[in-house]
């Protein structure tokens, strides 16, 4: 089977282990007229490893829109191109969206050659619910914006997935624990498919301690998988959440739950569990 003329192939490449590249991806990269790459030097190393001599074209966030017209012209002339990112599946927190959107708008073919993805790799081994999940990519770099975004996600019932860089991982985990509660189950996946791959699951509070215990754990590329809020119970209503959130700003968790139980008539245990998801602390921590 040969590549189709006038089409752009979106090709997934390894996120670490070179053995993860598919036979189809290798064939496409050999047969296309040109490969549009996020970093031509990085992709050049990959191609040399597999003995592929296809010409490279630089395509990254700073020149992507400038390249649109020339790529469209090449495809209309019958050439076939491949799009790759530095690692994994293009467009997933990587360049390529403006190009693919424009090609589809113009009725040109865009064909996926699927493969490695750190997002799906992390989900597959996290041991957290995967039937429904939300991918948030990279959180804002500045702490104020990051915390605001996390507060907006604190009530999300679906599993949450984030990417994070090594120089922000400690701050982000601390912010997650503050916004989601220290007891929320989560997984840190570091350097997936690479030599120092590490997948560690615990509560958010425990993960912050685990990360601080060894400076090597703060190195590499990270995927964070966070369990969503349990499905609503009798106690978990918007009104009860607002009440508890207000009480928690002024009172220890146990006292806030007692007051909420008197006001609402609900049992303390579900209110206590709800308070923990809103950032409350267990009694053993309230010292």
C-alpha positions as CSV (number, residue, x, y, z in Angstrom):
1,X,0.0,0.0,0.0
2,X,1.4,3.4,-1.0
3,X,0.7,6.8,0.3
4,X,-2.1,8.8,-1.3
5,X,-1.1,11.8,-3.4
6,X,-2.2,15.3,-2.2
7,X,-2.7,14.2,1.4
8,X,-1.2,15.2,4.7
9,X,-0.4,12.3,7.0
10,X,-0.4,13.1,10.7
11,X,2.2,10.6,12.0
12,X,2.8,9.6,15.7
13,X,6.4,9.1,16.6
14,X,7.9,7.5,19.8
15,X,7.7,9.4,23.1
16,X,10.9,7.7,24.2
17,X,11.4,4.1,23.2
18,X,12.2,4.0,19.5
19,X,10.7,0.4,19.2
20,X,7.2,1.9,19.7
21,X,7.1,3.4,16.2
22,X,4.7,1.6,13.9
23,X,5.6,-0.2,10.7
24,X,3.0,2.1,9.0
25,X,4.6,5.2,10.4
26,X,8.0,4.2,9.0
27,X,6.6,3.4,5.6
28,X,4.7,6.8,5.4
29,X,7.8,8.7,6.5
30,X,9.8,7.0,3.7
31,X,7.3,7.5,1.0
32,X,6.1,11.0,1.4
33,X,7.7,13.9,-0.5
34,X,8.4,15.9,2.6
35,X,8.1,15.8,6.4
36,X,6.9,18.9,8.3
37,X,8.6,18.7,11.7
38,X,8.4,20.7,14.9
39,X,12.2,20.5,15.3
40,X,14.1,19.4,12.2
41,X,17.2,18.5,14.2
42,X,15.3,16.3,16.6
43,X,13.3,14.6,13.8
44,X,16.5,14.3,11.7
45,X,18.0,12.1,14.4
46,X,15.0,9.8,14.4
47,X,15.1,9.5,10.6
48,X,18.8,8.8,10.6
49,X,18.3,6.0,13.1
50,X,15.8,4.3,10.7
51,X,17.8,5.1,7.5
52,X,15.1,7.5,6.2
53,X,16.3,10.3,3.9
54,X,13.0,12.2,3.2
55,X,13.5,16.0,3.1
56,X,12.4,18.0,6.2
57,X,10.4,21.2,6.5
58,X,10.3,23.2,9.7
59,X,6.8,23.7,11.1
60,X,6.4,25.1,14.6
61,X,4.2,27.5,16.6
62,X,6.1,30.5,15.4
63,X,5.9,29.8,11.6
64,X,2.9,27.6,11.2
65,X,0.6,30.1,9.8
66,X,3.2,31.4,7.4
67,X,3.7,27.9,6.0
68,X,0.0,27.3,5.3
69,X,-0.1,28.7,1.8
70,X,3.0,26.8,0.6
71,X,1.9,23.5,2.1
72,X,-1.6,23.9,0.5
73,X,0.1,24.5,-2.8
74,X,2.3,21.5,-2.6
75,X,-0.7,19.2,-1.7
76,X,-2.8,20.6,-4.6
77,X,0.1,19.9,-6.9
78,X,-0.1,16.2,-5.9
79,X,2.7,16.0,-3.3
80,X,2.2,14.0,-0.1
81,X,3.4,15.4,3.2
82,X,3.8,14.0,6.7
83,X,3.4,16.0,9.9
84,X,5.3,15.0,13.0
85,X,6.0,16.6,16.4
86,X,9.0,16.1,18.6
87,X,7.4,13.1,20.3
88,X,4.0,11.4,20.4
89,X,0.9,12.3,18.4
90,X,0.9,15.7,16.7
91,X,-1.6,18.4,17.8
92,X,-1.8,17.0,21.3
93,X,-0.3,20.1,23.1
94,X,1.9,20.4,20.0
95,X,1.8,22.5,16.8
96,X,-0.4,21.5,13.8
97,X,-4.0,22.6,14.6
98,X,-4.1,25.7,12.3
99,X,-2.7,23.6,9.4
100,X,-5.1,20.7,9.9
101,X,-8.1,23.0,10.3
102,X,-7.2,24.9,7.1
103,X,-6.6,21.7,5.1
104,X,-10.0,20.3,6.1
105,X,-11.7,23.6,5.4
106,X,-10.3,23.4,1.9
107,X,-11.4,19.8,1.4
108,X,-7.8,18.4,1.3
109,X,-7.1,15.0,2.8
110,X,-5.7,14.6,6.3
111,X,-5.0,11.0,7.2
112,X,-3.9,9.8,10.7
113,X,-1.1,7.3,11.2
114,X,-1.8,6.7,14.9
115,X,0.7,5.5,17.5
116,X,2.4,6.6,20.7
117,X,0.8,9.2,23.1
118,X,1.9,10.0,26.6
119,X,-1.6,11.0,27.5
120,X,-3.1,7.5,26.7
121,X,0.0,5.7,28.0
122,X,-0.4,7.3,31.4
123,X,-4.1,6.6,31.5
124,X,-3.6,3.0,30.6
125,X,-1.4,2.3,33.6
126,X,-2.8,4.8,36.2
127,X,-5.4,2.4,37.7
128,X,-7.9,5.3,37.8
129,X,-11.2,5.4,35.9
130,X,-10.7,5.8,32.2
131,X,-14.3,5.5,30.8
132,X,-14.6,9.3,30.9
133,X,-11.7,11.7,31.3
134,X,-10.7,15.3,30.6
135,X,-7.4,16.3,29.1
136,X,-6.3,19.8,30.2
137,X,-2.8,19.8,28.7
138,X,-0.4,22.2,30.4
139,X,-1.8,24.4,33.2
140,X,-1.0,28.1,33.3
141,X,2.6,28.8,34.2
142,X,1.8,31.6,36.6
143,X,0.6,30.5,40.0
144,X,-2.4,32.8,40.3
145,X,-3.8,31.7,37.0
146,X,-3.0,28.1,37.7
147,X,-4.8,28.1,41.0
148,X,-7.8,29.8,39.5
149,X,-8.0,27.1,36.8
150,X,-7.7,24.3,39.3
151,X,-10.5,25.8,41.5
152,X,-12.7,25.7,38.4
153,X,-11.9,22.0,37.9
154,X,-12.2,20.9,41.6
155,X,-15.8,19.6,41.2
156,X,-15.1,17.7,37.9
157,X,-16.3,14.1,38.2
158,X,-14.3,12.8,35.3
159,X,-10.6,11.7,35.6
160,X,-8.3,14.7,34.8
161,X,-5.1,14.5,32.9
162,X,-2.4,17.2,32.8
163,X,1.0,17.6,31.3
164,X,3.7,19.4,33.3
165,X,7.3,20.5,33.0
166,X,10.0,19.5,35.5
167,X,10.6,23.1,36.8
168,X,6.9,23.4,37.7
169,X,6.0,19.9,38.9
170,X,6.5,20.6,42.6
171,X,4.4,23.8,42.6
172,X,1.7,22.2,40.5
173,X,1.3,19.2,42.8
174,X,1.1,21.5,45.8
175,X,-1.6,23.6,44.1
176,X,-3.5,20.4,43.1
177,X,-3.5,19.2,46.7
178,X,-4.7,22.6,47.9
179,X,-7.5,22.9,45.2
180,X,-8.6,19.2,45.1
181,X,-7.9,18.1,48.7
182,X,-4.8,16.2,49.9
183,X,-6.8,12.9,49.9
184,X,-7.7,12.9,46.2
185,X,-6.2,9.8,44.5
186,X,-3.7,10.6,41.7
187,X,-0.8,9.2,39.7
188,X,2.5,10.8,38.6
189,X,3.9,9.3,35.4
190,X,7.4,10.5,34.6
191,X,9.6,9.8,31.6
192,X,7.2,7.3,30.0
193,X,8.9,4.6,27.9
194,X,12.3,6.0,28.7
195,X,15.1,4.6,30.8
196,X,14.0,6.3,34.0
197,X,10.3,5.7,33.6
198,X,8.4,6.0,36.9
199,X,4.7,5.6,37.6
200,X,3.7,6.4,41.2
201,X,0.2,6.5,42.6
202,X,-1.0,7.9,46.0
203,X,-3.0,10.7,47.4
204,X,-2.1,14.2,46.3
205,X,-0.8,14.9,49.7
206,X,1.4,11.9,49.7
207,X,2.6,12.6,46.2
208,X,3.9,16.0,47.2
209,X,5.9,14.4,50.0
210,X,7.1,11.6,47.7
211,X,8.3,14.2,45.1
212,X,10.2,16.2,47.7
213,X,12.0,13.1,49.1
214,X,14.2,12.7,46.0
215,X,15.4,15.5,43.7
216,X,15.7,13.0,40.8
217,X,11.9,12.6,40.9
218,X,11.5,16.2,39.7
219,X,13.4,15.6,36.5
220,X,11.9,14.7,33.1
221,X,8.6,15.0,31.4
222,X,5.4,14.5,33.5
223,X,1.8,13.4,33.0
224,X,-0.5,13.8,36.0
225,X,-3.6,11.7,36.3
226,X,-6.1,12.8,38.9
227,X,-9.3,11.0,40.0
228,X,-12.4,13.0,39.6
229,X,-14.8,13.8,42.4
230,X,-17.1,10.9,43.3
231,X,-20.6,11.0,41.8
232,X,-23.0,13.2,43.7
233,X,-24.5,11.8,46.9
234,X,-27.4,13.1,49.0
235,X,-25.0,15.5,50.7
236,X,-23.3,16.6,47.5
237,X,-25.5,19.4,46.2
238,X,-24.4,22.8,44.9
239,X,-26.0,24.4,48.0
240,X,-24.2,22.1,50.4
241,X,-20.9,22.7,48.6
242,X,-21.3,26.4,48.9
243,X,-22.2,26.2,52.6
244,X,-19.2,23.9,53.4
245,X,-16.8,25.9,51.3
246,X,-17.8,29.0,53.2
247,X,-17.5,27.3,56.6
248,X,-14.1,25.8,55.7
249,X,-12.7,29.3,55.2
250,X,-13.4,30.1,58.9
251,X,-13.4,26.8,60.8
252,X,-11.5,23.5,61.1
253,X,-12.9,20.7,59.0
254,X,-14.6,18.8,61.9
255,X,-16.2,21.9,63.2
256,X,-17.4,23.0,59.7
257,X,-19.0,19.6,59.2
258,X,-20.8,19.8,62.6
259,X,-22.2,23.2,61.8
260,X,-23.2,22.1,58.3
261,X,-24.9,19.0,59.7
262,X,-27.0,21.2,62.1
263,X,-28.0,23.5,59.3
264,X,-28.9,20.9,56.7
265,X,-30.0,18.0,58.8
266,X,-27.6,15.7,56.9
267,X,-25.4,13.0,58.4
268,X,-21.8,14.0,59.3
269,X,-20.0,11.2,57.5
270,X,-21.0,12.1,53.9
271,X,-20.5,15.8,54.8
272,X,-17.0,15.1,56.1
273,X,-16.1,13.2,52.9
274,X,-17.4,16.1,50.8
275,X,-15.5,18.6,52.9
276,X,-12.2,16.7,52.2
277,X,-12.9,17.0,48.4
278,X,-13.3,20.8,48.9
279,X,-9.9,21.1,50.5
280,X,-10.7,20.3,54.1
281,X,-8.1,18.5,56.2
282,X,-8.5,15.3,58.2
283,X,-8.7,15.6,62.0
284,X,-5.2,14.1,62.4
285,X,-3.8,17.0,60.3
286,X,-5.7,19.8,62.2
287,X,-3.1,20.4,64.8
